[in-house]
Structure formats: C-alpha cells, structure tokens
Amino acid sequence: MKKILFLVGLLFTVATASAQAVLDKGGLQLNGKLGISGWGVPIIVGVDYGITPEITVGGELSARFYNTTGYKPTDFTHSIFGIFANGNYHFHKLFKLPSQVDVYAGASLGFFVASNPSGYEGSSFSGFGWGIQTGGRYFFTDKFGVLLEIGGGLVGHEIKAGVTYKL
C-alpha cells in the first residue's frame, strides 16, 4: 500500500509541476545521452545555448564502440569519436505547449574519426558528417529534465535518451 501511495504522490507531483522548459536568451543547458544506432551505443555529452527562446545552438562530443564478427579467429572492436555543432528550433510557442514540455527539431554538422583495430581488412572511414534530429524534453523542475531524441544522417540513424540540466 505504501508503494502505491508513493507512486500516486509521485505522479501527482509530476503532473502538477511548474517547471519551465524554455531556455532563455543567453541560457545554457547540459545534456547527457545514451543511444541505440547501427554503429553501436553512442555516449554523448553536449551543451545548448539560447539565442532566442525559440532557437538554440550547441555542440556535442560523442563516442561509440561496436564489434564486427565473422572474422575468425578474431572479432574486432571499432570506435568512432565525433564532435558536432547543432542548431534547433523549439516549438513551445508555436504549438502552445505546457511550460514543462520542450519539442524541437534541427540539424547538426561536424567531424568524426572512426578507427579500426590492427589486422582488420574491412573499410575504414573518417570525415565530415551531418544529421537532422527531432526530440522532446520534459522538465520535472526548472533545472532538471529528461529527453528523447531521434536523428539520422550521414553518421547513421539513432535513438537517444538522456537528461538535461540547466545552468
């Protein structure tokens, strides 16, 4: 019974939260994300900067690792590191969203380095990458929220989930 009351209380608190999702002009927020992609599990840290309440620019650093199997007697572990700049448009004003919800879409441009282990004879690649993304955040407080993002482009398709913290 205590667990049920706790969950009801938690849901009531979340439902009545007065958090603000808008990142004001000059505001900063940090993002930490984990994802699923065709190139392994991306681990991403990033920052967003408010240009206006509807437009943000930012950057991301990412690392991902994946295995290639079928090369007997050895399978190979690959790594890809990236640095990307992004810009997003936030739809809260256009869609008249609740204050704790942030829905956005935008584009990314950057560079990635893919390394292959010694002895691997498959293709190796590094270079410029681009992508588009759309996502949403839900803020539990004025500073802390969770996010879900879907993206695709030259660097691959991925689904990312994580947390956001406003500075």
N, C-alpha and C positions, 0 to 999 in steps of 0.2 A: 504494500500500500504506500509506503514511504517513497518508493521508486516512482510510482505513478504520480503522486503529488509533486515530486521533484520535476518530472518531465512536463507536467501540465504547467507548473510555475515557470519553467524554462521557456516553453512555447509562448506563454503569455508575455513574458519579458521580451522575447524576440519580436513578437507581433506588435508590441506597443513601443518599441524602441524609437527614439527620436534622433537617431544618428543622421549625419549629413554626408551624402556620397559625393557631393560636388567638390572638386579640387579647385580652389580659388586661384586667381591670377597670382603667380609667384609661389604657389604652394608646392610642396614636394611629398611624394609618397614612395615607399619602398615596396617591392614585390618579390616574393619568393614563390617559385613554381616547380612542380614536378609534372612530367607528361608521359604520353604514350605516342610513339611515332614509328615509322618504318625504319628509322635509323637508331633504334634503341630508346632508352629512357632519358629524356633531356632533364637536366637540372639547371634551373635558370634563376638568376638574380637580376633585378632591374630597378630603375628609378623612373618616375614620371614627374614632369614639371608643368605646372599650369600656365599656359599662355593666356587663355581666357577661361571662363567657367565651362566652355564647350570644347576647347581644343587643348590637348596636351602633347608634349614631345618628350622623348625619353631615350633611354638606352638599356640594352640587356647584354649580359655575359652568359654564355651557355656552355655546358659540357655534356657530352653523351658518349656512351660506350655501348658497343654491340658485338656479338660473336658471329663469325662466319664458320659454318660447319660443313663437313663433307670433304675436307682436305686431309685425308688420313696420312700419316698417323697423328697429325696435329690440327686442331681447330685454332682459329685466330680471333683475337680480341682487337677491335678497332676503336679509335677515339676520334671525336670531332669536337673542336672548340670554336666558338663563334663570338663575334662582337657585332651588335646591330643597333642602329638608331631607328626609332619608330615615331610615328605621329598618329594620334587618334582623335576622332570626333565623338563627343559624348552626347547622347540623345535625351538626357533627362528633361530638358526644357521643351524640346520638340514633341516628345511623347507624353509630357506631363506625368513623369514617373514619381512614385513616392520618394521622399527625401533620402531614404537609406539605400536606394537602388541606383546603380550606375550601369548603363548599357552603352557599349562603344564599338566602333569599327575603325580600322585604319590600315596603314601599310608600314612595312619595315624594309630596311636596306642595310647591308653590312658585308662582312667578310668572314669566311670560315676556313679552318685548316683541318683537313682530315689526314690522319696518319695511319699507316698500315704497318703491322709488325714485320720484323725481319723474316724473310723467307716466303712472304705472301706474294703470289704472282698475279693476283687479280688487279683490277683497276684501282688507281689511286687518284684522288681529286681534291683540290682546294680552290677557292676563288670567291668571287663576289656572289652574294645571294640576295634574294628579295622575297617578300612574302606579304600576304594580307592576313588580317586577323579580325575576329569579332569576338566579343566577350561580354561578360557581366560580372558585377561585384555586388555583394550585399554587405552593408556595414552594420555591425552589431553595436558599435559605439562611434563617436565622432572620429576616432583614430584607427580602429581595427575592423577589418572586413575579410571576407573570403571571395575568391574569384574562380571563374571557369572561363576558359578561352579556347577557341577553335581557330586554327590557322593552316595556311597552305602556301606553297610557292616553290621556288627553285630548291630550297633547302629541305623540302619534304612537307608532308601533312602531319599535323599533330593535334592532340587534345591536351590541354594543360589545366591543372587545378592548383590553387595555392592560397596564399594570404597576402594581404595588403596592410601596410601600416603608414599612416600619415604622420609626417614630422611636424 
